[in-house]
Amino acid sequence: MQVLPEGTHITMRPMTLADLDQVNAIEQVSFSSPWPEKAFFYELTQNQHALCWVAEWIGKDERPIIVADIVIWLILEEAHIGTLAVRPEFRGQRIAQRLLAKALLASAKSGATQALLEVRASNQAAQNLYQKFGFKQVGVRPGYYQDTKEDAVLMTLTPIDPVKLAELAEYG
Ligand SMILES: CC(C)(COP(=O)(O)OP(=O)(O)OC[C@H]1O[C@@H](n2cnc3c(N)ncnc32)[C@H](O)[C@@H]1OP(=O)(O)O)[C@@H](O)C(=O)NCCC(=O)NCCS
């Protein structure tokens, strides 16, 4: 695991409209079919069931940089992870782990007891991340991704365990 430069740190906080340019840039370099910026605008301004968070790198003398984003849809007791991405040069520092853990803790506080997501069958890095949280593969959605017709692996976490999430949120 890489280590952040001394005197710098990462904070996790709810996304704001001012973050959208940077969030969009992360999405564009992270996915073959990225969400358009207007999708984040919609989630932030129209969807009261969306939990949108970012990880922000606070350098020594520089302006803070958004280094990761996550959107979770809260539907009754279910937290559905819509997107999660980390700026490429900041990967491997447990930023996704900490952001996902904090966002799922916030979801649990809002009443979620289980989590669900789809991930590309070829995306082993993301599947490893989710397995570390205890997500289990429960199915496959054949040809789910329109760009490549790749299958989606469906993973669920039942139940959400706040104690384990708190450990994952701090570890790193
Ligand atoms: C997947 C992604 C979010 C991981 O972000 P990250 O901050 O680098 O991940 P973390 O450092 O928090 O890793 C946590 C765990 O995930 C797994 N993991 C992350 N990157 C991995 C990699 N390249 N190879 C294998 N396992 C990996 C490991 O289990 C790791 O735990 P460890 O540190 O104990 O080994 C990032 O690679 C990314 O943005 N990818 C493109 C977008 C994407 O695929 N998003 C997920 C959509 S479902």
The ligand as an SDF file (V2000), in Angstrom:
LIG
                    3D

 48 50  0  0  0  0  0  0  0  0999 V2000
  -11.6870   -0.2270   -7.6350 C   0  0  0  0  0  0  0  0  0  0  0  0
  -11.1530    1.0880   -7.0520 C   0  0  0  0  0  0  0  0  0  0  0  0
  -12.3410    1.9500   -6.6100 C   0  0  0  0  0  0  0  0  0  0  0  0
  -10.2750    0.7440   -5.8130 C   0  0  0  0  0  0  0  0  0  0  0  0
   -9.8180    1.9840   -5.2500 O   0  0  0  0  0  0  0  0  0  0  0  0
   -8.5310    2.0630   -4.3290 P   0  0  0  0  0  0  0  0  0  0  0  0
   -8.6130    3.2730   -3.4780 O   0  0  0  0  0  0  0  0  0  0  0  0
   -7.2950    1.8740   -5.1300 O   0  0  0  0  0  0  0  0  0  0  0  0
   -8.7340    0.7630   -3.4140 O   0  0  0  0  0  0  0  0  0  0  0  0
   -8.1900    0.5690   -1.9110 P   0  0  0  0  0  0  0  0  0  0  0  0
   -6.7840    1.0420   -1.8440 O   0  0  0  0  0  0  0  0  0  0  0  0
   -9.1750    1.1630   -0.9570 O   0  0  0  0  0  0  0  0  0  0  0  0
   -8.1850   -1.0220   -1.7780 O   0  0  0  0  0  0  0  0  0  0  0  0
   -8.9460   -1.7140   -0.7920 C   0  0  0  0  0  0  0  0  0  0  0  0
   -8.9420   -3.1860   -1.1490 C   0  0  0  0  0  0  0  0  0  0  0  0
   -9.4740   -3.3730   -2.4790 O   0  0  0  0  0  0  0  0  0  0  0  0
   -8.7290   -4.3920   -3.1660 C   0  0  0  0  0  0  0  0  0  0  0  0
   -8.0170   -3.7980   -4.3030 N   0  0  0  0  0  0  0  0  0  0  0  0
   -7.9860   -2.4750   -4.6310 C   0  0  0  0  0  0  0  0  0  0  0  0
   -7.2480   -2.2860   -5.7480 N   0  0  0  0  0  0  0  0  0  0  0  0
   -6.8370   -3.5070   -6.1420 C   0  0  0  0  0  0  0  0  0  0  0  0
   -6.0430   -3.9710   -7.2410 C   0  0  0  0  0  0  0  0  0  0  0  0
   -5.5340   -3.1160   -8.1560 N   0  0  0  0  0  0  0  0  0  0  0  0
   -5.8150   -5.2980   -7.3580 N   0  0  0  0  0  0  0  0  0  0  0  0
   -6.3330   -6.1690   -6.4570 C   0  0  0  0  0  0  0  0  0  0  0  0
   -7.0760   -5.8010   -5.3770 N   0  0  0  0  0  0  0  0  0  0  0  0
   -7.3260   -4.4810   -5.2280 C   0  0  0  0  0  0  0  0  0  0  0  0
   -7.7680   -4.9740   -2.1380 C   0  0  0  0  0  0  0  0  0  0  0  0
   -8.4470   -6.0300   -1.4790 O   0  0  0  0  0  0  0  0  0  0  0  0
   -7.5700   -3.8030   -1.1880 C   0  0  0  0  0  0  0  0  0  0  0  0
   -7.2520   -4.2050    0.1090 O   0  0  0  0  0  0  0  0  0  0  0  0
   -5.6880   -4.2820    0.6200 P   0  0  0  0  0  0  0  0  0  0  0  0
   -5.1940   -2.8650    0.6550 O   0  0  0  0  0  0  0  0  0  0  0  0
   -5.7890   -4.8990    1.9660 O   0  0  0  0  0  0  0  0  0  0  0  0
   -4.9650   -5.1150   -0.3960 O   0  0  0  0  0  0  0  0  0  0  0  0
  -10.2610    1.8560   -8.0890 C   0  0  0  0  0  0  0  0  0  0  0  0
   -9.3230    0.9540   -8.6380 O   0  0  0  0  0  0  0  0  0  0  0  0
  -11.0430    2.5090   -9.2080 C   0  0  0  0  0  0  0  0  0  0  0  0
  -11.4780    3.6570   -9.0910 O   0  0  0  0  0  0  0  0  0  0  0  0
  -11.2150    1.7610  -10.3280 N   0  0  0  0  0  0  0  0  0  0  0  0
  -11.9600    2.2900  -11.4960 C   0  0  0  0  0  0  0  0  0  0  0  0
  -13.4350    2.4600  -11.1750 C   0  0  0  0  0  0  0  0  0  0  0  0
  -14.0650    1.1760  -10.6640 C   0  0  0  0  0  0  0  0  0  0  0  0
  -13.7700    0.0750  -11.1160 O   0  0  0  0  0  0  0  0  0  0  0  0
  -14.9730    1.3270   -9.6730 N   0  0  0  0  0  0  0  0  0  0  0  0
  -15.7220    0.2310   -9.1050 C   0  0  0  0  0  0  0  0  0  0  0  0
  -16.9770    0.0490   -9.8930 C   0  0  0  0  0  0  0  0  0  0  0  0
  -17.9520   -1.2810   -9.2610 S   0  0  0  0  0  0  0  0  0  0  0  0
  1  2  1  0
  2  3  1  0
  2  4  1  0
  2 36  1  0
  4  5  1  0
  5  6  1  0
  6  7  2  0
  6  8  1  0
  6  9  1  0
  9 10  1  0
 10 11  2  0
 10 12  1  0
 10 13  1  0
 13 14  1  0
 14 15  1  0
 15 16  1  0
 15 30  1  0
 16 17  1  0
 17 18  1  0
 17 28  1  0
 18 19  1  0
 18 27  1  0
 19 20  2  0
 20 21  1  0
 21 22  1  0
 21 27  2  0
 22 23  1  0
 22 24  2  0
 24 25  1  0
 25 26  2  0
 26 27  1  0
 28 29  1  0
 28 30  1  0
 30 31  1  0
 31 32  1  0
 32 33  2  0
 32 34  1  0
 32 35  1  0
 36 37  1  0
 36 38  1  0
 38 39  2  0
 38 40  1  0
 40 41  1  0
 41 42  1  0
 42 43  1  0
 43 44  2  0
 43 45  1  0
 45 46  1  0
 46 47  1  0
 47 48  1  0
M  END
$$$$
